[in-house]
């Protein structure tokens, strides 16, 4: 299960205007609320349009002043949603009342221990939930557009649903019905990963689809099948791949997306995720982030989330494990996790150690009938090829610094050395892999072994089969290459 904390983000503040002039609608509305007081303010709001500036300020004050709840503001918001009317191409009549309901819940949460009147308010909201969802459902098309306005509309719907999901297990179980499920998925998949609203939206996704919530409760047994039936699977997987290819995504956003995707990396979604190569896109997106940005606190989180996702995928079948090894950058990402753990005092890469240990187990397990993981020729080829590409620089990076052999740090080197040895990887096979991949064949190449990118490559003039990043690498490798150069040249001529 992805380790995303099910914390609902800050309540919604609609306006932050600091004007103090009579020509400012926000200022005038604040003054009006102050003059009326909470009881009269709620009564007056019943005659106000739901999208008025006065309603803006009432929604804001709902959070900070519990008297608004006492005088029935939640009943007002429910009535505005159920009885209001929207017009085409305008803000939906339910948007501000939905924000008001969010702030009613947030105000109750702040005021804990909960008062009897607040308990009654929550019951009233719970009783109205399905009717509220029916109203929003009719405006489903307004949750699909691209743009900031629609992003904030999706965040409002998601946050309201999150509050209903939060603290009442019987209420939560009622919410696993097609309309709510599809609204949650639509709000997530239609919101770009660089939107500031995404954090709240993904929180709702993980709250709803995590196998166990913050209270230790589980969703109904068929909750993923409900989601599968509610949302067109081809749209689901194509939208996920579209999100993962977003060029403006940072590490934090990618962490959130992967944590949400992981909740669906099981049946009935898993075969479709695999067919759409979502696993490949996840690993490619993580690798891109690792190469493009400096190491920071989000790097550990990103590697952990990626590891959790891979854990679901790789433990499904041997065929999937082989596919991940052979056709993704999974080993390369896992190596980065080992290298980070080797340097870090707080990160231990347990998930990725388990991944590499699984490779070893597949080659050494003798329980043929009791275990499904036994290395096939295809698996061995995929594992050997993947590890050969990074074996040498990884060994160098994991070697103890300053000769200090700390047991906690040595385990990463020993794990790597054991796996390399078990796969029969040698200097000769590594050089052959570099040659086949048209990479610099100098095993001591300082550019590759430091983790930097090789920008330009040259070819040995005589054999035209071996590659180097510069003249110095060619000189360094000549002692080894001279014994094969003539043979490779003859092969090239043939």
C-alpha positions in Angstrom: 0.0 0.0 0.0 1.4 3.4 -0.9 2.4 5.4 2.1 0.5 8.5 1.5 -0.9 10.0 4.7 -4.6 10.5 4.5 -4.6 14.1 5.7 -7.1 16.5 4.3 -5.4 19.7 3.3 -6.3 23.2 4.6 -9.9 24.4 4.2 -10.9 26.5 1.3 -10.4 30.2 1.4 -12.3 31.8 -1.5 -11.0 35.4 -1.3 -8.0 37.1 0.2 -8.7 40.7 -0.8 -7.4 43.3 1.7 -9.2 46.3 0.3 -11.0 48.6 2.7 -12.9 50.9 0.4 -16.6 51.1 -0.1 -16.1 50.4 -3.8 -14.7 46.9 -3.1 -17.5 44.2 -3.1 -15.5 42.0 -0.8 -15.0 44.8 1.8 -18.7 45.7 1.6 -19.7 42.1 2.1 -17.5 41.7 5.1 -18.9 44.9 6.7 -22.4 43.6 6.1 -21.7 40.3 7.7 -20.1 42.0 10.7 -23.2 44.3 11.2 -25.7 41.4 10.9 -24.0 38.9 13.1 -24.1 35.1 12.5 -27.8 34.5 13.0 -29.1 37.3 10.8 -26.3 36.7 8.3 -27.5 33.1 7.7 -31.1 34.2 7.4 -30.1 36.9 4.9 -28.0 34.5 2.9 -31.1 32.4 2.1 -32.2 35.3 -0.2 -28.7 35.7 -1.8 -27.6 34.2 -5.1 -25.2 31.2 -4.3 -22.4 32.9 -6.3 -22.6 36.3 -4.7 -19.6 38.0 -3.0 -21.7 37.9 0.2 -21.7 34.1 0.0 -17.9 34.2 -0.5 -17.5 35.9 2.8 -20.1 33.7 4.6 -18.2 30.6 3.4 -14.9 32.0 4.8 -16.5 32.9 8.1 -18.1 29.5 8.4 -14.6 28.1 9.2 -13.6 30.5 11.9 -16.9 31.2 13.8 -18.8 28.2 15.1 -21.9 30.3 15.6 -22.7 30.0 11.9 -23.0 26.3 12.4 -25.3 26.8 15.4 -27.6 29.0 13.3 -28.0 26.5 10.5 -25.5 27.5 7.8 -25.1 23.8 6.8 -28.8 23.5 6.2 -28.5 26.6 4.0 -25.7 25.2 2.0 -27.6 21.9 1.4 -30.7 23.8 0.3 -28.7 26.0 -2.1 -27.2 22.9 -3.7 -30.4 20.9 -4.0 -32.8 23.8 -4.9 -30.5 26.1 -6.8 -30.2 26.5 -10.5 -27.2 26.9 -12.8 -27.1 28.5 -16.3 -25.1 27.3 -19.3 -21.4 28.4 -19.4 -21.5 30.1 -16.0 -20.2 29.0 -12.6 -22.2 26.2 -11.2 -24.7 27.2 -8.5 -23.3 24.5 -6.2 -19.7 25.5 -6.2 -19.7 27.9 -3.3 -22.1 25.9 -1.1 -19.8 22.9 -1.6 -16.9 25.0 -0.3 -19.2 26.0 2.6 -19.8 22.3 3.4 -16.0 21.8 3.4 -15.6 24.6 5.9 -18.4 23.3 8.1 -16.6 19.9 8.3 -13.2 21.6 8.9 -14.7 23.8 11.6 -16.2 20.8 13.4 -12.8 19.0 13.1 -11.0 22.1 14.6 -13.5 22.3 17.5 -12.9 18.8 18.8 -14.0 17.2 21.1 -17.2 17.3 19.0 -20.2 19.0 20.5 -23.7 17.3 20.3 -24.9 20.0 18.0 -22.0 19.4 15.6 -22.8 15.6 15.7 -26.4 16.5 14.6 -24.9 18.7 11.8 -22.8 15.9 10.5 -25.8 13.5 10.5 -27.7 16.1 8.5 -24.9 16.3 6.0 -24.5 12.5 5.7 -28.3 12.2 5.1 -28.0 14.7 2.2 -24.9 13.3 0.6 -26.4 11.2 -2.2 -28.8 14.0 -3.1 -25.8 16.4 -3.3 -23.9 14.0 -5.5 -26.9 13.7 -7.8 -26.8 17.4 -8.4 -23.1 17.5 -9.1 -23.4 14.4 -11.3 -25.8 16.3 -13.6 -22.9 18.8 -14.2 -20.3 16.1 -14.8 -19.4 17.7 -18.1 -18.2 20.8 -16.2 -15.5 18.6 -14.5 -13.9 17.7 -17.8 -12.5 21.0 -19.2 -8.9 22.0 -19.2 -7.9 25.2 -17.2 -7.6 26.7 -13.8 -11.3 27.3 -13.3 -12.1 23.6 -13.8 -9.1 22.6 -11.7 -10.5 24.5 -8.7 -14.0 23.1 -9.4 -12.6 19.6 -9.3 -10.7 20.3 -6.1 -13.9 21.5 -4.4 -15.8 18.4 -5.3 -12.8 16.2 -4.3 -12.3 17.9 -0.9 -16.0 17.7 -0.1 -16.0 14.0 -0.8 -12.8 13.6 1.3 -14.6 15.1 4.3 -17.5 12.7 3.9 -15.0 9.8 3.7 -13.0 10.8 6.7 -14.4 9.7 10.1 -17.6 7.7 9.7 -17.0 4.1 8.5 -20.7 3.3 7.7 -20.9 6.6 5.7 -17.7 5.7 3.8 -19.1 2.3 2.9 -22.1 3.9 1.3 -19.9 6.0 -0.9 -18.5 3.2 -3.0 -21.2 3.6 -5.6 -20.7 4.4 -9.3 -21.4 8.1 -9.2 -19.0 9.0 -6.4 -16.3 6.7 -7.7 -16.5 8.1 -11.2 -16.5 11.7 -9.8 -13.3 11.0 -7.8 -11.6 9.4 -10.8 -12.6 12.2 -13.1 -11.4 14.9 -10.8 -8.0 13.1 -10.6 -7.5 12.2 -14.2 -8.6 15.5 -15.7 -6.3 17.6 -13.5 -2.8 18.2 -14.8 0.0 17.1 -12.5 1.5 20.7 -12.4 -1.8 22.1 -11.0 -1.7 23.5 -7.5 -5.0 21.7 -6.8 -3.6 18.2 -7.4 -2.4 17.6 -3.8 -6.0 17.8 -2.4 -7.4 15.7 -5.3 -4.9 12.9 -4.9 -5.5 12.8 -1.2 -9.1 12.0 -1.9 -8.1 9.2 -4.4 -5.9 7.6 -1.9 -8.4 7.9 0.9 -11.1 6.2 -1.2 -9.0 3.5 -2.9 -6.4 2.6 -0.3 -6.9 -1.0 1.0 -6.9 0.4 4.6 -7.6 3.9 5.8 -6.2 5.9 8.7 -8.8 4.3 11.1 -7.8 0.8 10.0 -11.0 0.2 8.0 -11.1 -1.5 4.6 -13.4 -0.6 1.6 -16.0 -3.1 0.4 -14.6 -6.3 -1.2 -15.6 -5.3 -4.7 -14.6 -1.6 -4.6 -12.1 -1.9 -7.4 -14.6 -3.7 -9.6 -17.0 -0.9 -9.0 -14.4 1.6 -10.1 -13.5 -0.6 -13.1 -17.2 -0.6 -14.2 -17.7 3.1 -13.5 -14.9 4.4 -15.6 -13.9 3.4 -19.2 -10.7 1.5 -18.9 -9.2 2.7 -22.2 -9.7 6.3 -21.0 -8.3 5.5 -17.6 -5.0 4.0 -18.8 -4.4 6.5 -21.6 -5.0 9.4 -19.2 -2.5 8.0 -16.8 0.1 7.6 -19.5 -0.6 11.2 -20.6 -0.1 12.4 -17.0 3.2 10.6 -16.6 4.5 12.2 -19.8 3.8 15.7 -18.5 7.0 17.8 -19.0 6.2 20.2 -16.2 5.9 17.6 -13.4 8.3 17.9 -10.4 9.3 15.2 -8.0 6.6 16.0 -5.5 3.8 15.9 -8.1 5.2 12.6 -9.5 5.2 11.1 -6.1 1.5 11.9 -5.7 0.6 10.5 -9.1 2.5 7.2 -8.5 0.9 6.8 -5.0 -2.5 7.1 -6.6 -1.7 4.8 -9.5 -0.4 2.2 -7.1 -3.8 1.8 -5.6 -5.0 0.4 -9.0 -2.0 -1.9 -9.6 -4.1 -5.0 -9.0 -7.0 -6.8 -10.6 -9.1 -5.9 -12.4 -7.0 -2.9 -13.5 -3.5 -4.5 -13.5 -3.7 -6.4 -16.9 -4.8 -3.2 -18.6 -2.1 -1.2 -16.9 0.5 -3.7 -18.2 -1.0 -3.8 -21.7 -0.8 0.0 -21.8 2.9 -0.1 -20.6 2.0 2.2 -17.6 4.8 0.5 -15.6 7.3 1.6 -18.3 6.0 5.2 -18.2 6.2 5.3 -14.4 9.9 4.1 -14.3 10.8 6.4 -17.2 9.3 9.4 -15.5 11.1 8.5 -12.2 14.4 8.1 -14.1 13.9 11.4 -15.9 13.4 13.2 -12.5 16.5 11.5 -11.0 18.6 12.7 -13.9 17.1 16.2 -14.3 17.2 17.5 -10.8 19.4 17.6 -7.7 19.0 15.1 -4.9 16.7 16.4 -2.2 14.1 15.2 0.4 11.7 14.4 -2.4 14.2 12.0 -4.0 13.8 9.5 -1.2 10.0 9.8 -1.3 10.0 9.3 -5.1 12.2 6.2 -4.9 10.0 4.8 -2.2 6.8 5.4 -4.1 8.3 3.9 -7.3 9.4 0.9 -5.3 5.9 0.4 -3.8 4.5 0.5 -7.3 7.0 -2.0 -8.7 6.4 -4.2 -5.7 2.8 -4.7 -6.8 3.8 -5.3 -10.4 6.9 -7.5 -10.0 5.3 -9.9 -7.5 2.4 -10.7 -9.8 3.9 -13.2 -12.2 7.3 -14.3 -13.4 6.4 -13.0 -16.9 5.8 -9.5 -15.6 9.0 -9.6 -13.6 10.9 -10.5 -16.8 9.2 -7.7 -18.7 10.1 -5.2 -16.0 13.7 -6.3 -16.1 14.1 -6.4 -19.8 12.0 -3.5 -21.1 12.2 -0.7 -18.5 14.8 1.3 -16.6 13.9 -0.5 -13.4 17.3 -1.8 -12.5 18.8 1.7 -13.1 16.3 3.3 -10.8 16.8 0.6 -8.2 20.6 1.2 -8.3 20.0 4.9 -7.6 18.0 3.8 -4.5 20.9 1.6 -3.3 23.4 4.4 -3.9 21.3 6.9 -2.0 20.9 4.5 0.9 24.6 4.0 0.9 25.2 7.7 1.4 22.2 8.5 3.6 21.7 8.2 7.4 17.9 8.1 7.1 17.1 6.1 3.9 17.4 2.4 3.8 16.0 1.3 0.4 14.3 -1.7 1.9 11.8 -2.0 -1.0 14.6 -2.0 -3.6 16.8 -4.4 -1.6 13.8 -6.8 -1.6 13.5 -6.3 -5.4 17.2 -7.3 -6.0 16.9 -10.1 -3.5 13.9 -11.4 -5.5 16.1 -11.7 -8.6 18.6 -13.7 -6.5 15.8 -15.9 -5.1 14.5 -16.6 -8.6 17.9 -18.2 -9.5 18.5 -20.1 -6.2 15.1 -21.2 -4.9 14.9 -25.0 -4.9 11.2 -25.3 -3.9 10.0 -25.9 -7.4 6.5 -26.9 -6.6 5.9 -24.4 -3.7 7.3 -21.3 -5.4 6.3 -19.6 -8.6 9.5 -17.7 -9.1 12.1 -19.7 -11.0 14.5 -18.2 -13.5 13.7 -18.9 -17.1 16.3 -18.3 -19.9 14.4 -15.1 -20.8 14.5 -13.9 -17.2 18.2 -14.6 -16.9 18.9 -12.8 -20.2 16.9 -9.8 -19.1 18.5 -9.7 -15.6 22.0 -10.1 -17.0 21.7 -7.5 -19.6 20.2 -4.9 -17.2 22.8 -5.4 -14.5 25.7 -5.5 -17.0 24.9 -2.0 -18.1 25.3 -0.6 -14.5 27.4 -3.2 -12.8 30.8 -1.3 -12.8 29.7 2.2 -11.8 27.4 0.8 -9.1 30.2 -1.3 -7.6 32.3 1.9 -7.4 29.6 4.0 -5.9 28.8 1.4 -3.2 32.4 0.8 -2.2 33.0 2.1 1.4 34.1 5.7 1.5 37.5 6.4 3.1 37.9 2.6 3.7 35.3 2.7 6.5 33.4 -0.6 6.4 30.2 0.0 8.2 28.0 -3.1 8.4 24.8 -1.2 7.6 26.4 0.3 4.5 28.4 -2.8 3.4 25.1 -4.7 2.9 24.3 -2.8 -0.3 27.7 -3.6 -1.7 27.5 -7.3 -0.7 24.0 -7.6 -2.2 25.2 -6.1 -5.4 28.4 -8.1 -5.6 26.5 -11.3 -4.9 24.0 -10.7 -7.6 26.6 -9.8 -10.2 28.5 -12.9 -9.4 25.4 -15.1 -9.5 24.6 -13.8 -12.9 28.1 -14.6 -14.2 28.8 -11.0 -15.0 32.5 -10.3 -15.5 34.6 -7.5 -17.0 34.6 -9.3 -20.3 30.8 -9.5 -20.4 30.4 -5.9 -19.3 32.7 -4.7 -22.1 30.8 -6.8 -24.6 27.5 -5.3 -23.3 29.0 -1.8 -23.7 30.1 -2.6 -27.2 26.7 -4.0 -28.2 25.0 -0.9 -26.7 27.6 1.4 -28.5 28.8 2.8 -25.1 32.2 3.7 -24.0 34.1 0.4 -23.6 36.6 1.7 -21.1 35.6 0.1 -17.8 37.4 2.8 -15.9 35.6 5.6 -17.8 35.4 8.5 -15.3 32.4 10.0 -17.0 30.2 7.0 -16.8 31.5 5.8 -13.4 30.7 9.2 -11.9 27.1 9.0 -13.1 27.5 11.8 -15.7 26.1 11.7 -19.2 28.5 10.8 -22.1 27.8 13.4 -24.7 30.0 12.3 -27.6 31.5 8.9 -28.6 34.4 8.0 -30.9 35.0 4.7 -32.7 38.2 2.7 -32.8 39.5 3.5 -36.3 40.9 0.0 -36.9 38.1 -2.3 -35.8 35.2 0.2 -35.9 33.4 -2.0 -33.3 34.4 -0.5 -30.0 33.4 2.9 -28.7 34.9 5.5 -26.4 33.8 8.9 -25.1 37.2 10.5 -25.8 40.9 9.8 -26.6 41.9 9.4 -22.9 39.4 6.5 -22.5 40.7 4.9 -25.7 44.3 5.1 -24.4 43.2 3.7 -21.0 41.5 0.7 -22.6 44.2 -0.1 -25.2 45.9 -2.7 -23.0 42.7 -4.8 -23.1 41.4 -3.8 -26.5 44.6 -4.6 -28.4 44.0 -8.3 -27.8 40.6 -8.2 -29.6 41.0 -5.3 -32.1 42.3 -7.4 -35.0 39.6 -10.1 -34.4 36.8 -7.5 -34.3 38.2 -5.8 -37.4 38.1 -9.1 -39.3 34.5 -9.7 -38.2 33.6 -6.1 -39.3 35.2 -6.8 -42.8 33.3 -10.1 -43.2 
